[in-house]
């Protein structure tokens, strides 16, 4: 399972992602992808974001069952807390 959240990116990028993932809310994409397609889409998002932000959550064999990747300056940033991923509000954005 993959969850991708993007903010402040071009609309065309959102359109490209809807070819592979469902968009239940603006900027939120969900789906099941192979590792190869997931990694290529993540690279595409970073390349075409034009200063936007993104967070990718993917299934993984961890205690929580997922890992988190991010780029840019998102509203909430993932932090590692003794091996667990938590989110905190990004004070730089306030």
mmCIF file of the C-alpha atoms, coordinates in Angstrom:
data_MODEL
# 
_entry.id   MODEL 
# 
loop_
_atom_site.group_PDB 
_atom_site.id 
_atom_site.type_symbol 
_atom_site.label_atom_id 
_atom_site.label_alt_id 
_atom_site.label_comp_id 
_atom_site.label_asym_id 
_atom_site.label_entity_id 
_atom_site.label_seq_id 
_atom_site.pdbx_PDB_ins_code 
_atom_site.Cartn_x 
_atom_site.Cartn_y 
_atom_site.Cartn_z 
_atom_site.occupancy 
_atom_site.B_iso_or_equiv 
_atom_site.pdbx_formal_charge 
_atom_site.auth_seq_id 
_atom_site.auth_comp_id 
_atom_site.auth_asym_id 
_atom_site.auth_atom_id 
_atom_site.pdbx_PDB_model_num 
ATOM 1  C CA . UNK A 1 1  ? 0.000  0.000  0.000   1.00 0.00 ? 1  UNK A CA 1 
ATOM 2  C CA . UNK A 1 2  ? 1.204  3.495  -0.860  1.00 0.00 ? 2  UNK A CA 1 
ATOM 3  C CA . UNK A 1 3  ? -0.096 6.838  0.402   1.00 0.00 ? 3  UNK A CA 1 
ATOM 4  C CA . UNK A 1 4  ? 1.297  9.973  -1.233  1.00 0.00 ? 4  UNK A CA 1 
ATOM 5  C CA . UNK A 1 5  ? 0.435  13.477 -0.040  1.00 0.00 ? 5  UNK A CA 1 
ATOM 6  C CA . UNK A 1 6  ? 1.557  16.457 -2.106  1.00 0.00 ? 6  UNK A CA 1 
ATOM 7  C CA . UNK A 1 7  ? 1.132  20.193 -1.540  1.00 0.00 ? 7  UNK A CA 1 
ATOM 8  C CA . UNK A 1 8  ? 1.747  23.233 -3.715  1.00 0.00 ? 8  UNK A CA 1 
ATOM 9  C CA . UNK A 1 9  ? 2.590  21.275 -6.880  1.00 0.00 ? 9  UNK A CA 1 
ATOM 10 C CA . UNK A 1 10 ? 1.479  21.910 -10.471 1.00 0.00 ? 10 UNK A CA 1 
ATOM 11 C CA . UNK A 1 11 ? -1.965 20.536 -11.387 1.00 0.00 ? 11 UNK A CA 1 
ATOM 12 C CA . UNK A 1 12 ? -0.404 18.601 -14.263 1.00 0.00 ? 12 UNK A CA 1 
ATOM 13 C CA . UNK A 1 13 ? 1.573  16.516 -11.784 1.00 0.00 ? 13 UNK A CA 1 
ATOM 14 C CA . UNK A 1 14 ? -1.614 15.579 -9.969  1.00 0.00 ? 14 UNK A CA 1 
ATOM 15 C CA . UNK A 1 15 ? -3.074 14.512 -13.311 1.00 0.00 ? 15 UNK A CA 1 
ATOM 16 C CA . UNK A 1 16 ? -0.081 12.282 -14.030 1.00 0.00 ? 16 UNK A CA 1 
ATOM 17 C CA . UNK A 1 17 ? -0.409 10.588 -10.645 1.00 0.00 ? 17 UNK A CA 1 
ATOM 18 C CA . UNK A 1 18 ? -4.088 9.749  -11.234 1.00 0.00 ? 18 UNK A CA 1 
ATOM 19 C CA . UNK A 1 19 ? -2.959 7.325  -13.945 1.00 0.00 ? 19 UNK A CA 1 
ATOM 20 C CA . UNK A 1 20 ? -1.476 5.128  -11.227 1.00 0.00 ? 20 UNK A CA 1 
ATOM 21 C CA . UNK A 1 21 ? -3.213 6.045  -7.966  1.00 0.00 ? 21 UNK A CA 1 
ATOM 22 C CA . UNK A 1 22 ? -6.651 7.070  -6.711  1.00 0.00 ? 22 UNK A CA 1 
ATOM 23 C CA . UNK A 1 23 ? -7.055 10.650 -5.468  1.00 0.00 ? 23 UNK A CA 1 
ATOM 24 C CA . UNK A 1 24 ? -9.757 10.543 -2.736  1.00 0.00 ? 24 UNK A CA 1 
ATOM 25 C CA . UNK A 1 25 ? -9.019 14.157 -1.744  1.00 0.00 ? 25 UNK A CA 1 
ATOM 26 C CA . UNK A 1 26 ? -7.028 16.860 -3.507  1.00 0.00 ? 26 UNK A CA 1 
ATOM 27 C CA . UNK A 1 27 ? -3.332 16.085 -3.166  1.00 0.00 ? 27 UNK A CA 1 
ATOM 28 C CA . UNK A 1 28 ? -3.848 12.713 -1.445  1.00 0.00 ? 28 UNK A CA 1 
ATOM 29 C CA . UNK A 1 29 ? -3.124 9.600  -3.508  1.00 0.00 ? 29 UNK A CA 1 
ATOM 30 C CA . UNK A 1 30 ? -3.596 5.970  -2.488  1.00 0.00 ? 30 UNK A CA 1 
ATOM 31 C CA . UNK A 1 31 ? -2.884 2.685  -4.222  1.00 0.00 ? 31 UNK A CA 1 
ATOM 32 C CA . UNK A 1 32 ? -0.974 -0.541 -4.553  1.00 0.00 ? 32 UNK A CA 1 
ATOM 33 C CA . UNK A 1 33 ? 2.182  -0.301 -6.669  1.00 0.00 ? 33 UNK A CA 1 
ATOM 34 C CA . UNK A 1 34 ? 5.208  -2.431 -7.380  1.00 0.00 ? 34 UNK A CA 1 
ATOM 35 C CA . UNK A 1 35 ? 8.425  -1.169 -5.803  1.00 0.00 ? 35 UNK A CA 1 
ATOM 36 C CA . UNK A 1 36 ? 9.769  -0.173 -9.219  1.00 0.00 ? 36 UNK A CA 1 
ATOM 37 C CA . UNK A 1 37 ? 6.710  1.911  -10.167 1.00 0.00 ? 37 UNK A CA 1 
ATOM 38 C CA . UNK A 1 38 ? 6.532  3.457  -6.675  1.00 0.00 ? 38 UNK A CA 1 
ATOM 39 C CA . UNK A 1 39 ? 10.170 4.550  -6.807  1.00 0.00 ? 39 UNK A CA 1 
ATOM 40 C CA . UNK A 1 40 ? 9.836  5.946  -10.328 1.00 0.00 ? 40 UNK A CA 1 
ATOM 41 C CA . UNK A 1 41 ? 6.682  7.896  -9.361  1.00 0.00 ? 41 UNK A CA 1 
ATOM 42 C CA . UNK A 1 42 ? 8.411  9.259  -6.259  1.00 0.00 ? 42 UNK A CA 1 
ATOM 43 C CA . UNK A 1 43 ? 11.333 10.447 -8.405  1.00 0.00 ? 43 UNK A CA 1 
ATOM 44 C CA . UNK A 1 44 ? 8.856  12.005 -10.881 1.00 0.00 ? 44 UNK A CA 1 
ATOM 45 C CA . UNK A 1 45 ? 7.029  13.834 -8.086  1.00 0.00 ? 45 UNK A CA 1 
ATOM 46 C CA . UNK A 1 46 ? 10.262 15.256 -6.685  1.00 0.00 ? 46 UNK A CA 1 
ATOM 47 C CA . UNK A 1 47 ? 11.454 16.274 -10.150 1.00 0.00 ? 47 UNK A CA 1 
ATOM 48 C CA . UNK A 1 48 ? 8.212  18.001 -11.213 1.00 0.00 ? 48 UNK A CA 1 
ATOM 49 C CA . UNK A 1 49 ? 7.098  19.486 -7.885  1.00 0.00 ? 49 UNK A CA 1 
ATOM 50 C CA . UNK A 1 50 ? 8.544  22.953 -8.673  1.00 0.00 ? 50 UNK A CA 1 
ATOM 51 C CA . UNK A 1 51 ? 9.129  23.864 -5.033  1.00 0.00 ? 51 UNK A CA 1 
ATOM 52 C CA . UNK A 1 52 ? 6.188  21.875 -3.669  1.00 0.00 ? 52 UNK A CA 1 
ATOM 53 C CA . UNK A 1 53 ? 6.202  19.404 -0.810  1.00 0.00 ? 53 UNK A CA 1 
ATOM 54 C CA . UNK A 1 54 ? 5.499  15.724 -0.512  1.00 0.00 ? 54 UNK A CA 1 
ATOM 55 C CA . UNK A 1 55 ? 5.248  12.812 1.890   1.00 0.00 ? 55 UNK A CA 1 
ATOM 56 C CA . UNK A 1 56 ? 5.245  9.169  0.831   1.00 0.00 ? 56 UNK A CA 1 
ATOM 57 C CA . UNK A 1 57 ? 4.149  6.381  3.170   1.00 0.00 ? 57 UNK A CA 1 
ATOM 58 C CA . UNK A 1 58 ? 4.734  2.835  1.992   1.00 0.00 ? 58 UNK A CA 1 
ATOM 59 C CA . UNK A 1 59 ? 4.213  -0.607 3.461   1.00 0.00 ? 59 UNK A CA 1 
ATOM 60 C CA . UNK A 1 60 ? 7.349  -2.069 5.003   1.00 0.00 ? 60 UNK A CA 1 
ATOM 61 C CA . UNK A 1 61 ? 8.437  -4.796 7.380   1.00 0.00 ? 61 UNK A CA 1 
ATOM 62 C CA . UNK A 1 62 ? 8.804  -2.494 10.399  1.00 0.00 ? 62 UNK A CA 1 
ATOM 63 C CA . UNK A 1 63 ? 7.162  -2.366 13.814  1.00 0.00 ? 63 UNK A CA 1 
ATOM 64 C CA . UNK A 1 64 ? 4.628  0.166  12.503  1.00 0.00 ? 64 UNK A CA 1 
ATOM 65 C CA . UNK A 1 65 ? 4.170  -1.606 9.175   1.00 0.00 ? 65 UNK A CA 1 
ATOM 66 C CA . UNK A 1 66 ? 5.265  1.382  7.082   1.00 0.00 ? 66 UNK A CA 1 
ATOM 67 C CA . UNK A 1 67 ? 8.084  3.817  6.375   1.00 0.00 ? 67 UNK A CA 1 
ATOM 68 C CA . UNK A 1 68 ? 7.879  7.508  5.519   1.00 0.00 ? 68 UNK A CA 1 
ATOM 69 C CA . UNK A 1 69 ? 9.831  9.600  3.008   1.00 0.00 ? 69 UNK A CA 1 
ATOM 70 C CA . UNK A 1 70 ? 9.459  13.339 2.480   1.00 0.00 ? 70 UNK A CA 1 
ATOM 71 C CA . UNK A 1 71 ? 10.828 16.239 0.469   1.00 0.00 ? 71 UNK A CA 1 
ATOM 72 C CA . UNK A 1 72 ? 10.376 19.981 0.437   1.00 0.00 ? 72 UNK A CA 1 
ATOM 73 C CA . UNK A 1 73 ? 8.968  21.781 3.450   1.00 0.00 ? 73 UNK A CA 1 
ATOM 74 C CA . UNK A 1 74 ? 5.653  20.023 4.294   1.00 0.00 ? 74 UNK A CA 1 
ATOM 75 C CA . UNK A 1 75 ? 3.179  21.245 6.957   1.00 0.00 ? 75 UNK A CA 1 
ATOM 76 C CA . UNK A 1 76 ? 3.907  18.147 9.022   1.00 0.00 ? 76 UNK A CA 1 
ATOM 77 C CA . UNK A 1 77 ? 7.319  16.573 9.019   1.00 0.00 ? 77 UNK A CA 1 
ATOM 78 C CA . UNK A 1 78 ? 8.173  12.983 9.908   1.00 0.00 ? 78 UNK A CA 1 
ATOM 79 C CA . UNK A 1 79 ? 10.597 12.488 12.786  1.00 0.00 ? 79 UNK A CA 1 
ATOM 80 C CA . UNK A 1 80 ? 12.197 9.355  14.174  1.00 0.00 ? 80 UNK A CA 1 
ATOM 81 C CA . UNK A 1 81 ? 11.474 8.799  17.858  1.00 0.00 ? 81 UNK A CA 1 
ATOM 82 C CA . UNK A 1 82 ? 13.320 5.723  19.137  1.00 0.00 ? 82 UNK A CA 1 
ATOM 83 C CA . UNK A 1 83 ? 12.624 3.819  15.933  1.00 0.00 ? 83 UNK A CA 1 
ATOM 84 C CA . UNK A 1 84 ? 9.011  4.973  15.532  1.00 0.00 ? 84 UNK A CA 1 
ATOM 85 C CA . UNK A 1 85 ? 7.931  7.527  12.954  1.00 0.00 ? 85 UNK A CA 1 
ATOM 86 C CA . UNK A 1 86 ? 5.909  10.395 14.389  1.00 0.00 ? 86 UNK A CA 1 
ATOM 87 C CA . UNK A 1 87 ? 4.772  13.633 12.780  1.00 0.00 ? 87 UNK A CA 1 
ATOM 88 C CA . UNK A 1 88 ? 5.196  17.118 14.154  1.00 0.00 ? 88 UNK A CA 1 
ATOM 89 C CA . UNK A 1 89 ? 4.012  20.451 12.862  1.00 0.00 ? 89 UNK A CA 1 
ATOM 90 C CA . UNK A 1 90 ? 6.720  22.166 10.869  1.00 0.00 ? 90 UNK A CA 1 
ATOM 91 C CA . UNK A 1 91 ? 7.437  25.380 12.763  1.00 0.00 ? 91 UNK A CA 1 
ATOM 92 C CA . UNK A 1 92 ? 9.275  26.858 9.778   1.00 0.00 ? 92 UNK A CA 1 
ATOM 93 C CA . UNK A 1 93 ? 5.975  26.966 7.847   1.00 0.00 ? 93 UNK A CA 1 
ATOM 94 C CA . UNK A 1 94 ? 4.037  28.856 10.562  1.00 0.00 ? 94 UNK A CA 1 
# 
